[in-house]
Amino acid sequence: MSEPVCYSDALIEITASRVLFRRYGIFGKARRIQVSDIEKIVARDTTLWTGRYRIHGTGDLKIWFPRDPLRASRDKIFFAFLKGKRRIIGFTVEDSQRVMNIFLEQGLLKPAP
C-alpha cells in the first residue's frame, strides 16, 4: 500500500517519509530523498543571488537545481541540506506557503541564516 501524499505538483511530491524531486537529473530523471536523510530545509526569497534565473543544474558545484523553467516567477527557493553530504538541493514548488507549512510540521524548515 502506498503512502499518502501530503503535497504534489509538477516539480515535487512530498509524503511523510520522502521527497521526490521531479526533473532532477540531466535527462529529466527524478530523485527520491528520504526525509530522515534531510538535515534541514531553508526557504529564501527568490533573488538573483539565490538562483532566480538558474533553470537547471549548478553554477558553483555546491547547489543543484532540478529543472524549473518558471523558477524566476516563484516567490521562494528552498534549500535542502542532506546529512553527511556537501551538495545542497535548491528547489522550487508551485505553492510555497503550503510546502513551508508541511516542512515546518515535519520539523525540517529552519530559519535562514
DAGIRA-V725059 format. One record per backbone hydrogen bond with DSSP energy under -0.5 kcal/mol. NH is the residue of the N-H (numbers start at 0). CO is the residue of the C=O. E is the energy in kcal/mol with one decimal. If there is no record, write none. Layout:
BEGIN
nh: (NH | NH)
co: (CO | CO)
e: (E | E)
END
This chain:
BEGIN
nh: (5 | 6 | 8 | 12 | 13 | 14 | 15 | 18 | 19 | 20 | 20 | 21 | 21 | 22 | 23 | 23 | 24 | 27 | 30 | 32 | 34 | 36 | 37 | 38 | 38 | 39 | 40 | 41 | 42 | 43 | 45 | 46 | 50 | 50 | 51 | 53 | 54 | 56 | 63 | 63 | 64 | 65 | 65 | 66 | 67 | 70 | 72 | 73 | 76 | 77 | 78 | 79 | 80 | 80 | 81 | 81 | 82 | 84 | 87 | 88 | 89 | 89 | 90 | 90 | 98 | 99 | 100 | 101 | 102 | 103 | 104 | 105 | 106 | 107 | 108 | 109)
co: (13 | 13 | 11 | 19 | 6 | 17 | 3 | 32 | 12 | 18 | 30 | 10 | 19 | 27 | 20 | 28 | 28 | 24 | 20 | 18 | 16 | 33 | 34 | 36 | 80 | 80 | 107 | 78 | 109 | 76 | 74 | 44 | 46 | 47 | 46 | 50 | 52 | 64 | 61 | 87 | 56 | 63 | 89 | 22 | 54 | 67 | 69 | 70 | 43 | 90 | 41 | 88 | 39 | 78 | 79 | 86 | 36 | 81 | 61 | 79 | 63 | 87 | 77 | 88 | 94 | 95 | 96 | 97 | 98 | 99 | 100 | 101 | 103 | 102 | 102 | 40)
e: (-2.5 | -1.7 | -2.5 | -1.8 | -3.2 | -2.7 | -0.5 | -2.9 | -3.1 | -0.6 | -3.2 | -2.0 | -0.7 | -0.8 | -0.6 | -1.1 | -2.8 | -1.9 | -2.2 | -2.9 | -2.5 | -1.8 | -1.6 | -0.6 | -2.6 | -1.4 | -2.8 | -2.2 | -0.5 | -2.5 | -1.3 | -0.7 | -0.7 | -0.6 | -2.6 | -1.8 | -1.0 | -2.5 | -0.5 | -3.0 | -2.4 | -0.6 | -0.6 | -2.7 | -2.3 | -1.8 | -1.7 | -1.6 | -2.7 | -3.2 | -2.6 | -3.0 | -2.9 | -0.6 | -0.6 | -0.7 | -2.6 | -1.7 | -2.9 | -2.1 | -2.5 | -0.6 | -2.6 | -0.6 | -1.9 | -2.7 | -2.0 | -1.9 | -2.7 | -2.1 | -2.3 | -1.9 | -1.1 | -2.6 | -1.3 | -2.8)
END
